[in-house]
Amino acid sequence: MLKTEKLRGRTGAARLLAATILAGSLSVVATLAQGVELTLWAPPTFTPTAGLPAVADAYKDLYDRFQAEHPDITLKFEILPNGTEALQQLLTAATAGNLPDLAVLDGFWIARLVETGKLQPLDEMWPAEARAAFYPQAVDAVTFEGKVYAAWFHNAWRGLFYRPSVMAELGYTEPPKNWDEFVAFGEKAKAAGKSAVMLPASGTELTALHMLSMFWGLGGNLVDDTGKPVFFDGANRAALEQVYALYREMVAKGMMPLDVSTMDESAIRPFFYSGETASVAQSSSAVTQMYADVPDLKGDLGAYSYPLPGGAQASPILVGWTYGIFADEPERKAAAWTFVDFVLKPENLGKLNAAAGHLPIVQSIWDQDFYNNDPLMQQFKAIFDTGAMRARPNVPIYPTITNAWALQMAEVLAGNITPAQAVDNARDQVMTEYDRMSSH
């Protein structure tokens, strides 16, 4: 079992407070046979310590109901840090032999964790007919050698957000649909004293996620069928160079400020709130936070995909979190799955998805009242109904690729390197790591 003191020592005073709250209010009294005690690691966003009250309340209600139905399982919750620090913590725990029984895991971590040999396949517990309720991409993305290793529970689209009221002020009844229209929109925004758009361009995976939607839409591929990186070859290179060139063009034409090279999604949002930018690149997972920050956005918020040259359509990306199980002793593994299965029931998962503003990965949840009656959610549904959604490749080299892509962006925006040089730099960084990984 995870020693709470170790986790607290690594995550600092703020997480110590959160862990103390959890330990005091969320432990469940067990009575199963001899009693099964489980440890769950999760980022605060997916626990009753979530920053948004509606999300915190939804998770507390879920755990209370699970306790009432399963008094034979004790759940001890520990807080994972946000970001890639959490993945490193899990990999270290795998080596040290002190993994939790189950954890909430970012979808792109699964390939790395499968390599440890510690993440347990779910096939025997999760029937194929139950999996069929999920978008197939969400199951395929966590399937390795025919075995499913995690259960996806939400999706987070990334694209452009706008206020219809601001669009109307600029003479638009709907957002631009292609690159030429987008450039013309940029000129009108500039004339009104606004930037047309702000996209995150700091050296993080968030930047790469926005790039990836465009890259796929332009016909690029990250890796080949064997998992070897190929983004720097042929048509793939042309697509990535074009993505860098589009970012540079937005800055060069005054459609986007150079300052975005130091910003992530949260840093950009205030410029959208103040009206300094007419559209902003964000995740759908930020919608609930946006409504909390600026209540009058509700009913005056729309979403659209990145306009691309030549009529190309940006690809929506499967981005979200999963539940994975590390317990390998049969009774503990079965108890862990009992909890995961409870979370995944549409009537339970739908409440969690709606509270957080997350997009459903279980298709029937789209028919629940929150999604069926919300115009913005219906816009998201129309985007996914195109069938163009793609999952990030489930290969261990993926995080290295996105890190290398993002690290080039600031220099591209400043005009210090060309798009071709950016691709070469990313290639060199990625292939050094790929060769190192292949030699082990």
C-alpha positions in Angstrom: 0.0 0.0 0.0 1.1 3.6 -0.7 2.5 5.3 2.3 0.7 8.7 2.6 3.8 10.3 4.1 5.8 9.6 1.0 3.3 11.2 -1.3 2.9 14.2 0.9 6.6 14.7 1.1 6.8 14.9 -2.7 3.8 17.1 -3.4 4.1 19.9 -0.8 1.9 21.7 1.6 -1.0 22.4 -0.7 -1.4 18.7 -1.6 -0.9 17.8 2.1 -4.0 19.8 2.9 -5.9 18.2 0.1 -4.8 14.7 1.1 -5.8 15.5 4.7 -9.3 16.6 3.6 -9.7 13.4 1.6 -8.5 11.2 4.4 -10.9 12.8 6.8 -14.0 12.9 4.6 -13.7 10.2 2.0 -12.6 7.0 3.7 -15.2 4.3 3.3 -15.7 1.7 6.1 -15.2 -1.9 4.8 -17.0 -5.1 5.5 -16.4 -7.3 2.5 -15.5 -10.9 3.5 -12.3 -10.0 5.3 -12.6 -6.4 3.9 -10.7 -5.0 0.9 -8.8 -1.7 1.3 -7.8 0.1 -1.9 -5.6 3.1 -2.7 -6.6 5.4 -5.5 -4.3 8.1 -6.9 -6.0 10.9 -8.8 -5.5 14.5 -9.7 -7.7 16.8 -7.6 -9.8 17.6 -10.7 -11.3 14.1 -10.5 -12.0 14.1 -6.7 -14.2 15.9 -4.3 -11.3 18.4 -3.9 -11.8 19.8 -7.4 -11.6 23.5 -7.6 -15.0 23.9 -9.2 -17.8 23.4 -6.5 -20.1 21.7 -9.0 -17.4 19.1 -9.8 -16.4 18.6 -6.2 -20.1 18.0 -5.3 -20.6 15.6 -8.1 -17.6 13.5 -7.0 -18.6 13.6 -3.4 -22.1 12.4 -4.3 -20.6 9.6 -6.4 -18.3 8.4 -3.6 -21.2 8.6 -1.1 -23.4 6.4 -3.3 -20.6 4.0 -3.9 -20.0 3.7 -0.2 -23.7 3.0 0.4 -23.8 0.2 -2.3 -20.4 -1.3 -1.5 -19.7 -1.1 2.3 -17.2 -3.9 1.8 -14.5 -1.8 0.1 -12.4 0.9 1.8 -11.1 3.5 -0.6 -8.1 5.6 0.5 -7.6 8.6 -1.9 -4.3 10.3 -2.5 -3.8 13.3 -4.7 -1.6 13.1 -7.7 0.1 16.3 -9.0 -1.0 17.8 -12.3 0.9 17.4 -15.6 3.7 15.1 -16.5 5.1 15.2 -13.0 2.3 12.7 -12.2 3.5 10.3 -14.9 7.1 10.4 -13.5 5.7 9.7 -10.1 3.9 6.7 -11.4 6.9 5.4 -13.3 9.1 5.8 -10.2 6.5 4.0 -8.1 6.4 1.2 -10.6 10.2 0.7 -10.2 10.0 1.0 -6.4 7.0 -1.4 -6.1 4.7 1.0 -4.3 2.0 1.7 -7.0 -1.6 2.3 -5.9 -4.3 -0.3 -6.6 -5.9 2.0 -9.2 -5.3 5.5 -10.6 -6.7 8.2 -12.9 -4.3 8.3 -15.8 -4.0 10.7 -18.7 -4.7 8.8 -21.9 -1.3 9.3 -23.5 0.5 7.8 -20.4 -1.0 4.3 -21.0 1.7 3.2 -23.5 4.5 4.1 -21.1 2.7 2.4 -18.2 2.0 -0.8 -20.2 5.7 -1.1 -20.7 6.3 -1.3 -17.0 4.3 -4.6 -16.9 2.4 -3.3 -13.9 -0.8 -2.0 -15.5 -3.4 -4.7 -15.6 -5.5 -5.7 -18.6 -9.3 -5.2 -18.1 -10.7 -7.6 -20.7 -11.8 -10.3 -18.3 -13.7 -7.8 -16.2 -15.0 -5.5 -18.8 -17.2 -7.3 -21.3 -17.0 -6.5 -25.0 -20.7 -5.5 -25.0 -20.1 -2.9 -22.3 -17.1 -1.5 -24.2 -19.3 -1.2 -27.3 -21.1 1.7 -25.6 -17.9 3.8 -25.9 -16.5 5.5 -28.9 -14.3 2.9 -30.6 -11.4 5.2 -30.7 -11.4 5.4 -26.9 -11.0 1.7 -26.6 -8.5 1.3 -29.5 -6.3 4.0 -28.0 -5.7 1.9 -24.9 -5.5 -1.5 -26.5 -2.1 -3.2 -26.9 -1.6 -6.6 -28.4 -5.4 -7.2 -28.2 -5.7 -6.3 -24.5 -7.5 -3.3 -23.1 -5.5 -1.6 -20.3 -7.6 1.4 -19.3 -11.1 2.8 -19.4 -11.6 6.2 -20.9 -14.2 8.4 -19.2 -14.3 11.7 -21.0 -13.1 13.7 -23.9 -11.7 17.2 -24.3 -12.0 18.9 -27.7 -9.5 21.6 -28.5 -10.3 24.4 -31.0 -11.5 28.0 -31.2 -14.1 29.7 -29.1 -15.9 32.9 -29.9 -18.7 35.1 -28.6 -21.6 35.4 -31.2 -22.2 38.9 -29.9 -18.6 39.9 -30.7 -18.8 38.2 -34.1 -21.9 40.3 -34.8 -20.1 43.5 -34.0 -17.5 42.5 -36.6 -20.2 41.9 -39.2 -20.3 38.1 -38.9 -23.3 35.8 -38.3 -21.0 32.8 -38.1 -17.2 32.2 -37.7 -14.9 31.9 -40.7 -14.7 28.4 -42.3 -11.5 28.5 -44.2 -8.1 30.2 -44.1 -8.8 33.0 -46.5 -12.0 33.9 -44.5 -10.0 33.7 -41.3 -7.4 36.2 -42.6 -10.2 38.5 -43.7 -11.7 38.1 -40.2 -8.3 39.1 -38.8 -8.3 42.3 -40.7 -11.7 43.3 -39.3 -10.7 42.3 -35.8 -7.5 44.5 -36.1 -9.6 47.4 -37.4 -11.7 47.1 -34.3 -8.6 47.1 -32.0 -8.6 43.4 -31.3 -6.4 40.5 -32.1 -8.3 37.9 -34.2 -7.1 34.9 -32.2 -4.8 33.8 -29.5 -3.4 30.2 -29.4 -1.2 28.8 -26.6 2.4 28.6 -27.9 4.5 27.9 -24.8 6.7 24.9 -24.8 4.2 22.4 -23.5 2.0 19.5 -24.8 -1.0 21.9 -24.8 0.6 23.8 -27.6 1.3 20.5 -29.5 -2.3 19.4 -29.1 -3.6 22.4 -30.9 -0.9 21.9 -33.6 -1.8 18.2 -33.9 -5.4 18.9 -34.8 -4.2 21.1 -37.7 -1.4 18.6 -38.7 -3.8 15.8 -39.0 -6.3 17.9 -40.8 -3.6 18.7 -43.4 -2.9 15.0 -43.9 0.1 14.4 -41.6 1.0 11.3 -39.6 3.2 11.2 -36.5 4.4 7.6 -36.7 4.3 4.7 -39.0 2.6 1.3 -38.3 5.6 0.2 -36.2 5.6 3.3 -34.0 8.6 4.9 -35.6 8.4 8.7 -35.9 7.8 9.8 -39.5 6.5 13.4 -39.0 9.6 14.8 -40.7 9.3 12.8 -44.0 7.6 13.6 -47.2 3.9 14.7 -47.0 4.1 14.6 -43.2 7.0 17.1 -43.2 5.0 19.4 -45.5 2.0 19.3 -43.2 4.0 20.1 -40.1 5.9 22.9 -41.9 2.6 24.3 -42.9 1.3 24.3 -39.3 4.4 26.2 -38.1 4.0 28.6 -41.1 0.3 29.3 -40.2 1.3 30.2 -36.6 4.0 32.5 -38.0 1.6 34.1 -40.5 -0.9 34.9 -37.7 1.8 36.8 -35.8 3.4 38.4 -38.9 0.0 39.7 -40.1 -0.9 41.1 -36.7 -3.7 38.6 -36.2 -2.1 37.2 -33.0 0.3 38.8 -30.5 3.9 37.4 -30.2 3.3 37.2 -26.4 1.4 33.9 -26.9 4.8 32.2 -27.1 5.0 32.3 -23.3 1.3 31.5 -22.6 -0.8 28.4 -22.0 -4.5 28.1 -22.2 -5.3 29.6 -18.8 -3.0 32.6 -19.4 -4.8 33.4 -22.6 -8.4 33.3 -21.3 -8.4 36.8 -19.6 -7.7 38.4 -23.0 -10.9 36.7 -24.3 -12.9 37.8 -21.3 -11.8 41.4 -21.7 -12.6 41.4 -25.5 -9.0 42.0 -26.5 -9.1 38.9 -28.7 -12.1 38.0 -30.9 -11.4 34.2 -30.6 -9.3 32.0 -28.4 -8.0 28.5 -28.5 -9.1 26.4 -25.6 -10.2 23.0 -24.4 -13.9 22.2 -24.0 -12.9 21.2 -20.5 -12.4 24.9 -19.8 -16.0 25.8 -20.5 -17.3 25.3 -16.9 -14.4 27.4 -15.6 -15.1 30.1 -18.2 -18.7 30.3 -17.1 -17.6 30.6 -13.5 -15.1 33.3 -14.4 -17.5 35.3 -16.6 -21.2 34.3 -16.0 -22.5 36.3 -19.0 -20.6 34.0 -21.4 -23.3 31.4 -20.8 -25.5 31.7 -23.9 -22.9 33.8 -25.7 -20.2 31.2 -26.4 -19.6 29.2 -29.6 -17.0 26.9 -30.9 -15.5 26.2 -34.3 -12.6 24.1 -35.7 -9.4 25.7 -37.0 -9.8 27.2 -40.5 -7.2 25.6 -42.7 -6.0 26.3 -46.3 -7.4 24.5 -49.2 -10.6 23.5 -47.6 -8.9 21.1 -45.2 -10.8 20.2 -42.0 -9.0 20.1 -38.7 -9.3 16.7 -36.9 -10.9 16.6 -33.5 -8.5 14.8 -31.1 -9.4 12.2 -28.4 -7.9 13.8 -25.3 -8.9 12.8 -21.8 -8.4 10.7 -18.8 -8.8 7.1 -18.0 -9.0 4.7 -15.0 -6.3 2.1 -14.8 -5.8 -0.8 -12.3 -2.4 -1.8 -10.9 -3.6 -4.3 -8.3 -2.8 -7.9 -9.5 -4.1 -9.9 -6.5 -7.5 -11.3 -7.7 -9.6 -10.0 -4.8 -8.1 -6.5 -4.9 -8.2 -6.3 -8.6 -11.9 -7.3 -8.6 -12.6 -4.7 -5.9 -10.8 -2.0 -8.0 -12.9 -2.9 -11.0 -16.1 -2.7 -8.9 -15.3 1.0 -8.3 -14.3 1.7 -12.0 -17.4 -0.1 -13.2 -19.6 2.0 -10.9 -18.1 5.2 -12.2 -18.6 4.1 -15.9 -22.3 3.5 -15.6 -23.9 6.1 -17.9 -26.2 7.4 -15.2 -23.2 8.1 -13.0 -20.6 9.1 -15.6 -23.1 11.5 -17.3 -23.4 13.5 -14.0 -19.6 13.8 -13.7 -19.2 14.7 -17.3 -22.0 17.4 -17.1 -20.7 18.9 -13.9 -17.2 19.4 -15.4 -18.4 20.3 -18.9 -16.5 17.3 -20.3 -17.5 15.8 -23.6 -19.0 12.3 -23.4 -17.1 9.2 -24.5 -20.1 7.0 -23.9 -22.3 7.7 -26.8 -25.6 7.5 -25.0 -24.7 10.3 -22.6 -25.1 12.8 -25.5 -28.8 12.1 -25.2 -29.0 13.1 -21.5 -30.7 16.5 -20.8 -27.6 18.6 -20.2 -26.0 17.7 -23.5 -29.2 17.5 -25.5 -30.4 20.9 -24.4 -27.2 22.9 -24.5 -26.5 24.7 -27.8 -22.7 24.7 -27.2 -22.6 21.0 -26.4 -24.6 20.3 -29.6 -22.0 22.2 -31.5 -19.4 19.9 -30.0 -21.5 16.9 -30.9 -21.7 18.0 -34.5 -17.9 18.2 -34.7 -17.6 14.7 -33.4 -20.4 13.4 -35.5 -18.2 14.0 -38.6 -16.4 10.8 -37.6 -13.0 12.5 -38.0 -11.9 12.1 -34.3 -8.5 10.6 -33.9 -6.6 9.4 -30.9 -3.1 10.3 -30.1 -0.9 7.4 -31.2 -0.5 4.9 -28.3 3.3 4.7 -28.6 5.9 5.5 -25.9 7.7 8.0 -28.1 4.5 10.2 -28.3 5.3 12.6 -25.4 8.8 13.2 -26.7 7.3 14.2 -30.1 4.9 16.7 -28.7 7.5 18.1 -26.4 9.9 18.6 -29.3 7.2 20.2 -31.5 6.2 22.7 -28.8 9.7 23.7 -27.9 10.2 25.1 -31.5 7.2 27.3 -31.5 8.5 30.4 -29.8 11.5 30.7 -32.2 9.2 30.2 -35.2 6.8 32.9 -34.0 9.7 35.3 -33.5 11.1 34.6 -37.0 14.4 33.3 -35.6 14.0 29.9 -37.3 12.1 28.7 -40.4 9.3 26.1 -40.3 11.8 23.7 -42.0 14.4 24.3 -39.3 11.8 23.7 -36.6 10.9 20.4 -38.1 14.6 19.4 -38.3 15.2 20.4 -34.7 12.2 18.4 -33.6 13.3 15.4 -35.6 16.8 15.4 -34.1 15.5 15.6 -30.6 12.9 12.9 -31.1 15.1 10.4 -33.0 17.9 10.7 -30.4 15.3 9.5 -27.8 13.8 7.0 -30.1 17.2 5.4 -30.8 17.9 5.3 -27.0 14.5 3.7 -26.3 15.0 1.2 -29.1 18.3 0.0 -27.8 16.9 -1.1 -24.5 
